[in-house]
Amino acid sequence: VTGAAGRIGRVVHRGLADRGHQIIAMDVAPADDVRHVDVRDTAALVPLLRGCAGVVHLAANPNETSFEEALDSHLRLTHSVLEAMLAAGVPRIVYASSNHAVGFTPRVPMVGAGTRHRPDTFYGVGKAACEALCSLYADRHGLAAVCLRIGTFADRPRTRRDLSTWLSPGDAVRLVEASLTAPAVHFSVVYGISANARAWWDLGPARRLGYRPRDDAEAFAAPILATAETTDDRIQSRHVGGPFAVHATANDAEETAR
């Protein structure tokens, strides 16, 4: 598990270990139960990966950055991991993509995983590019690849948008485990959300991998819906990417209206 010292990385690597998987947790950031490894160093990564059944690649800068930083943090970093996997004979990658790879997709009753890339940020561009890179390695080298378009990963939903896009910690572990163990995978893109009653991202492809989410944001809905809907709530509900999927001119108009 790369990026194992991060917010989702800590949950995933410990959760997989609790389920009986043998885990090599690594991160460039120091942590007590994580090996200090710079995964940009392909040569250093190869011996650690030998004998592994798969890589859960979570390492990346989780914030919006410049184009150059996004290129390094996403595309070059993922390329290094994929090359190390080939050299070490690791057959499968589970890649932490993001809903921001399709963030400018307008809200419809159900957004499919096959929607075209419509990134809302350079972060989203990096994720979209890495989905394409994983597809290349699946087709050219025969790696099995599952790209997870992760939604709102948090202990609980806190906004109206979260009621649709929430991914609970427990379901995050269940989703990654299903992606690691599903048979006959070539290349799949799936949405990473819980079994939310208000979901508008299609969970069908993830369920076909064996993902069985147990949590539903509806359990937290009452206090969220008890407050008046705001302009921010309406903006966040228009596109997959929420507040990041706002045209500059539209954003200016909203600010003027306020």
C-alpha positions, 0 to 999 in steps of 0.5 A: 500500500503506497501512501499508507501514512495518509488519511485514507492510507492509514484506514486501508492498510490497517483495515486490510491487515485486520482482514488477514492480508499481509501488508507492506505499508509504505510512504515518504512521510514518517509513521510508526507502522509504515516503511519510509519509501519514496515510491518515485524511486523505482529501483528501491521499490522493486525488491519490496514488491517481489512476491506481492499479489497487488499494489494499492496505490494511494500515494499522491498530493491530495490537494489542487496544485500547479500543472507541474506538481500535478504531473509529478505527483500523479503521472510520474509517480504512478508510472514509477509504481507501474514500472516497478510492478512489471519488474517485480512481477506484481499482477494487479494495481488498485489505483486511487483515482477521484471523482474529480477526473470527471468533475465537470460532468453535470448531475443526472439521475445516474452518472455511469463509470463510462462517462468521458473524462471531464476534470475540474482541476489539475488534480483531476487532470492528474487522476484522469491521466493516471486512469489512462496510464493504468489502461495502457499497462493493462492492454500492453503488459497484461496488468489487472487494473482497477481505478477507484473514483473516490467520493467524499471519504470521511468518518461521516457526511457533513453536507447535502452533497456528502449524502450522495458522495460519502465513502465511509472508512469501513466501505473504503476497506471493503471496496479496496479488498473487492478490487484486489480479489475480484477474479478475471479483472482486466481494466475497470473504473468504478465509483468509490462511495457507500450504499447511499440512498441518495447516490447519483453515481453508478455503483453497478461496476463496483458491485460486479467486482464483489463490493458489498457496501454496508454504510448509508449516508442517510443515517446522518441525513436528519441534522444536515437537512434540518438546516436551510439549503444554501447557495453553496449547497446548490453549487455543490449539487450541480456537478460530480466535482461539487465546488471545484466544478465551477466556471470562473465566470459562473463563480464571479456571478454567484459572488456578485449575487451575494 
